């Protein structure tokens, strides 16, 4: 029984440490999205798009200068 309690306490402690690390990473992403990237700041203003989604989208999107217009961004949407 004591082993089970020790394992449970260890697991809870690990989860708490991971949650704290996730919060730190999310805060860093929010700061980056809100302060440093124009695209991210614009995306955050869209309904349902938070700073983490905006930062991910901005990081994965190609440079907008490679498109003639907004319709070129999504293939098959023209």
Phi, psi and omega in degrees: 000320181295325178296320179296317179295316179297318179295320179295315179298318179297318179295316179298319179297317178297317179297317179297320178294319177295319177299318178297320179294320178298317179299317178298315180295318178298318178299318178296319178294317178300315179299316179298315182293321185277333187253330193245341185243118179299317181299315180298319180297323178291317181296324181298334180284346179286143180299129177084359180252117178264179183297327181289315177297318180297317180295319179295316181296316180295323181290328185265351182273141176289167179300132184296342180291347179277000180247145176284328180196178182300327180293336179285344183292319180254112180300139178080006182257359182285000000 
